[in-house]
C-alpha cells in the first residue's frame, strides 16, 4: 500500500479515468478547448482490448472530428463491402463504397494507443499504469485517489469500461449485471479466401439474434468471432464448444481458406447495451462509453458510441463551466438522449425480429432483392452512416440523408 508520504498531489480541471476511445476523445476535446486534463488508466499502453475491431461510419466520423490520422494505426484496413449470410445459406454482398470511408478495421491495441498519443500531443497529462482507487465528491471539486496520486479536479469523466470502478465507487452498480451480450474473438492468419479482403457477417441459426463475423486485416490476417445474447442459458463451456464448431462450418472455412491458423487464444468479453436505463451523471462525475452502457444493442458495436459519448461529455463540461455541474449533467443527458436513445429502442425492436430464423432470412431476402441502390443504402444504414432511427426523429433530419460522403480522415 502506498503511504500518504509517498502520494503526489495533482490538480486539474478534468480527470479522466480510462484511456480507451471514450476517455481519449473526451481528453482531446477538453485539452483543445484550453482545459487542463489528466488521464489515468490502470493498463500501460499499448495494451490489447478484446473487441471485434470494426469501425462504423459513426466511429470514423468521430475520429475525423478529432483529426485522427489512420496512418498512425499500422494494421488499419479500409473495408469496401460486406458479405451477409442468412440462416438459410443465402448470401448477399453489400457495397461500402463512395467518396470517403464508410467502414474500416483497426486492432484496438494500435487504435487505442494512437488515440492516447493524440491526447498527449494535445497537452493531456497521461498517467498510464495508474489504477483508480476511490473518489470523494465535494460541492465545488472532486478528489480521486489513484496509485501514488491524489488528484483534485472540477470534474471526473468515467471512461473505465463495463466494470467501471468509478461507477462502483459511487454506489451505482447493479448487482449481478453482466451485460446484454457476450462476445468471443480470436485472430487468425494465413487467410486466403474472400475473408482476406472482405468483411463477412454470418447469421447462424444457433447464434440468433447474434451473429459471427470475420473482419479483414492486412497480410492475410482477420479478427474472427461471434456475439450472442446473454440469456442466462448459455454457459461459457457451451460457448467454447460452439466456437470450435463454428470454425469447422464449411462456409466459414471457405471464406477463410483451407489452412488458416488461429493465433494465441480466444478471448471473451461482456457487452453492456442499456443506454436507456443507465445513470449518465452523478454530481461532478459523467459516465461514458461502456461505463454508460452505450454499446449498440443490435450489433454490439461500441467504438463509435464510446467516441461520441466522450465528445458529448467534454462538450457538456465546456458548456456548463466549472461551477455548474448540474448544467453540464443536464446538457450531457439531453445530448445522449438525442443521439442514442431512439436508436437504442429501434435496435431493440429490430433485434426481436432478427432473433427468429424467419426474421433473419427475410431481412437478407429483402436486401438481396432490393438492387444496387437498396443494397448500398442498407449497408450505409447498417454501418451507422445515418442514425438507425433517424426517420422517427425529425430533429435529426437533414438535406443530405444517405447522400453524405463517408469520413474523409
ZAMARGU-4260 file (C-alpha; in steps of 0.2 Angstrom, whole numbers, plus 5000, padded with zeros to 4 digits):
<rodrens>
0) 5000/5000/5000 | 5006/5017/4996 | 5009/5028/5011 | 5002/5046/5012 | 5020/5052/5012
5) 5023/5043/4995 | 5007/5051/4987 | 5009/5065/4975 | 4996/5078/4974 | 4989/5084/4957
10) 4976/5097/4952 | 4967/5098/4936 | 4951/5104/4928 | 4946/5087/4922 | 4951/5070/4927
15) 4948/5056/4915 | 4948/5038/4921 | 4951/5026/4907 | 4961/5028/4891 | 4950/5019/4878
20) 4941/5028/4864 | 4928/5037/4876 | 4942/5044/4888 | 4954/5049/4874 | 4940/5058/4864
25) 4935/5067/4879 | 4953/5072/4884 | 4957/5078/4867 | 4942/5089/4865 | 4944/5096/4883
30) 4963/5100/4880 | 4960/5108/4864 | 4947/5119/4872 | 4960/5125/4884 | 4956/5114/4900
35) 4969/5106/4909 | 4967/5087/4909 | 4974/5072/4917 | 4970/5054/4911 | 4974/5039/4921
40) 4972/5021/4916 | 4977/5005/4925 | 4985/4997/4910 | 5001/5003/4902 | 4999/5007/4883
45) 5000/4999/4871 | 4988/4986/4878 | 4976/4974/4870 | 4957/4976/4871 | 4945/4962/4867
50) 4934/4968/4853 | 4929/4965/4835 | 4940/4980/4830 | 4927/4986/4817 | 4924/5004/4814
55) 4907/5010/4808 | 4904/5026/4799 | 4899/5034/4815 | 4916/5029/4823 | 4925/5036/4808
60) 4916/5052/4808 | 4920/5054/4826 | 4939/5050/4823 | 4938/5063/4809 | 4932/5076/4821
65) 4947/5073/4832 | 4959/5075/4816 | 4964/5057/4819 | 4977/5050/4806 | 4973/5032/4801
70) 4992/5031/4796 | 4995/5030/4815 | 4987/5013/4815 | 4999/5001/4806 | 4986/4987/4803
75) 4972/4999/4798 | 4961/4991/4784 | 4948/5000/4774 | 4933/4989/4770 | 4924/4991/4753
80) 4910/4979/4756 | 4902/4966/4767 | 4895/4949/4764 | 4880/4944/4774 | 4874/4926/4775
85) 4856/4921/4782 | 4852/4905/4791 | 4846/4898/4775 | 4863/4900/4767 | 4858/4914/4756
90) 4872/4927/4754 | 4871/4945/4748 | 4886/4957/4746 | 4883/4975/4750 | 4895/4989/4745
95) 4903/5001/4756 | 4910/5012/4743 | 4909/5031/4738 | 4918/5046/4742 | 4927/5044/4759
100) 4927/5030/4771 | 4912/5020/4777 | 4920/5006/4787 | 4937/5000/4792 | 4945/4988/4804
105) 4959/4994/4817 | 4966/4982/4830 | 4962/4990/4847 | 4980/4988/4853 | 4985/5000/4840
110) 4970/5011/4839 | 4969/5015/4857 | 4987/5018/4859 | 4986/5030/4844 | 4972/5039/4852
115) 4982/5041/4869 | 4996/5048/4859 | 4985/5060/4851 | 4979/5065/4868 | 4997/5068/4874
120) 5001/5078/4859 | 4985/5089/4863 | 4993/5093/4880 | 4984/5079/4891 | 4994/5073/4905
125) 4993/5054/4903 | 4997/5043/4918 | 4995/5025/4912 | 4999/5011/4923 | 4990/5020/4937
130) 4974/5012/4944 | 4959/5022/4951 | 4956/5018/4970 | 4942/5029/4977 | 4933/5046/4974
135) 4926/5059/4986 | 4914/5072/4979 | 4913/5090/4986 | 4902/5105/4981 | 4915/5113/4970
140) 4928/5099/4967 | 4931/5080/4967 | 4946/5071/4975 | 4951/5055/4967 | 4964/5043/4975
145) 4974/5033/4962 | 4990/5023/4963 | 5003/5035/4971 | 4992/5050/4967 | 4979/5061/4975
150) 4970/5071/4961 | 4959/5086/4964 | 4948/5090/4949 | 4932/5100/4945 | 4925/5085/4935
155) 4928/5067/4933 | 4924/5058/4917 | 4922/5039/4920 | 4928/5030/4904 | 4933/5015/4913
160) 4923/5001/4904 | 4910/4988/4908 | 4915/4985/4926 | 4919/5004/4929 | 4927/5006/4946
165) 4921/5024/4947 | 4903/5019/4945 | 4905/5006/4958 | 4914/5018/4970 | 4898/5029/4968
170) 4887/5015/4973 | 4879/5015/4955 | 4882/4997/4951 | 4868/4984/4948 | 4871/4968/4957
175) 4874/4953/4946 | 4874/4964/4930 | 4884/4955/4916 | 4879/4965/4901 | 4866/4961/4887
180) 4878/4952/4876 | 4893/4941/4876 | 4907/4941/4863 | 4921/4929/4858 | 4936/4934/4847
185) 4952/4927/4841 | 4964/4932/4827 | 4969/4921/4813 | 4982/4922/4800 | 4986/4913/4783
190) 4969/4918/4777 | 4967/4915/4758 | 4949/4915/4755 | 4937/4930/4752 | 4939/4935/4771
195) 4956/4941/4767 | 4949/4957/4759 | 4930/4956/4763 | 4920/4959/4779 | 4909/4944/4782
200) 4894/4943/4794 | 4886/4926/4796 | 4868/4925/4804 | 4869/4907/4811 | 4853/4900/4817
205) 4861/4894/4834 | 4868/4912/4837 | 4852/4922/4833 | 4849/4936/4837 | 4868/4936/4837
210) 4880/4933/4823 | 4898/4928/4818 | 4910/4939/4809 | 4926/4940/4801 | 4934/4957/4799
215) 4950/4958/4787 | 4967/4965/4792 | 4982/4967/4782 | 4994/4952/4777 | 4981/4938/4777
220) 4975/4941/4795 | 4957/4943/4801 | 4948/4946/4818 | 4935/4932/4819 | 4922/4930/4832
225) 4904/4929/4837 | 4892/4938/4849 | 4877/4931/4857 | 4863/4937/4868 | 4866/4934/4887
230) 4850/4924/4891 | 4856/4915/4906 | 4855/4898/4897 | 4872/4898/4888 | 4887/4893/4898
235) 4905/4898/4895 | 4909/4880/4892 | 4895/4879/4879 | 4901/4894/4870 | 4919/4887/4869
240) 4912/4871/4861 | 4901/4882/4849 | 4917/4892/4844 | 4926/4876/4839 | 4911/4870/4829
245) 4909/4887/4821 | 4926/4887/4814 | 4923/4870/4806 | 4907/4875/4796 | 4910/4874/4778
250) 4905/4892/4773 | 4917/4898/4787 | 4931/4888/4781 | 4928/4893/4763 | 4928/4911/4767
255) 4944/4909/4777 | 4953/4897/4765 | 4959/4880/4770 | 4975/4881/4780 | 4971/4897/4790
260) 4979/4896/4808 | 4972/4903/4824 | 4983/4915/4834 | 4986/4914/4853 | 4970/4910/4862
265) 4952/4916/4860 | 4946/4929/4872 | 4929/4934/4878 | 4921/4950/4885 | 4904/4956/4891
270) 4894/4969/4881 | 4884/4982/4890 | 4870/4989/4880 | 4857/4998/4891 | 4859/5016/4887
275) 4841/5019/4890 | 4842/5014/4908 | 4860/5019/4913 | 4864/5033/4925 | 4874/5045/4915
280) 4880/5058/4928 | 4881/5059/4947 | 4887/5076/4954 | 4903/5080/4946 | 4905/5063/4938
285) 4900/5060/4920 | 4900/5042/4913 | 4904/5037/4895 | 4906/5023/4884 | 4904/5006/4891
290) 4903/5014/4909 | 4887/5022/4902 | 4882/5005/4894 | 4882/5014/4877 | 4885/4999/4865
295) 4873/4997/4851 | 4861/4983/4857 | 4858/4976/4840 | 4876/4974/4833 | 4887/4975/4849
300) 4896/4990/4841 | 4904/5001/4854 | 4918/5011/4847 | 4908/5024/4838 | 4896/5026/4854
305) 4912/5027/4865 | 4920/5041/4854 | 4903/5050/4853 | 4899/5050/4872 | 4917/5055/4876
310) 4915/5070/4865 | 4897/5074/4871 | 4904/5073/4889 | 4918/5085/4885 | 4906/5097/4876
315) 4894/5097/4891 | 4908/5101/4903 | 4914/5116/4892 | 4896/5122/4891 | 4892/5120/4909
320) 4908/5128/4916 | 4917/5124/4932 | 4904/5129/4944 | 4888/5122/4936 | 4889/5103/4937
325) 4870/5101/4936 | 4870/5111/4920 | 4884/5100/4912 | 4875/5084/4918 | 4859/5091/4910
330) 4867/5095/4894 | 4875/5078/4893 | 4860/5068/4897 | 4850/5078/4884 | 4863/5075/4870
335) 4865/5057/4874 | 4846/5055/4873 | 4846/5065/4856 | 4859/5055/4848 | 4857/5037/4855
340) 4841/5033/4864 | 4829/5032/4850 | 4841/5022/4840 | 4843/5010/4855 | 4824/5007/4855
345) 4823/5004/4837 | 4838/4992/4838 | 4829/4983/4852 | 4813/4981/4841 | 4824/4975/4826
350) 4833/4963/4837 | 4817/4954/4841 | 4814/4951/4823 | 4831/4945/4819 | 4830/4934/4834
355) 4819/4922/4824 | 4827/4912/4809 | 4812/4918/4798 | 4816/4936/4803 | 4835/4935/4798
360) 4831/4925/4782 | 4818/4938/4777 | 4829/4953/4780 | 4843/4945/4769 | 4830/4941/4756
365) 4823/4959/4756 | 4841/4966/4754 | 4846/4953/4740 | 4830/4959/4730 | 4832/4977/4733
370) 4845/4980/4719 | 4861/4990/4719 | 4853/5006/4727 | 4844/4997/4741 | 4860/4986/4745
375) 4871/5001/4745 | 4860/5011/4757 | 4856/4996/4768 | 4875/4994/4771 | 4877/5013/4775
380) 4862/5012/4787 | 4869/4996/4795 | 4886/5004/4797 | 4878/5019/4805 | 4881/5031/4791
385) 4864/5038/4797 | 4857/5036/4815 | 4846/5020/4815 | 4830/5028/4820 | 4833/5045/4810
390) 4816/5043/4801 | 4807/5043/4818 | 4817/5058/4825 | 4813/5073/4814 | 4826/5084/4825
395) 4839/5074/4816 | 4833/5076/4798 | 4845/5084/4786 | 4845/5088/4767 | 4859/5075/4763
400) 4851/5060/4771 | 4861/5044/4765 | 4870/5055/4752 | 4884/5062/4763 | 4902/5056/4759
405) 4910/5045/4771 | 4923/5051/4783 | 4937/5060/4775 | 4950/5056/4788
</rodrens>
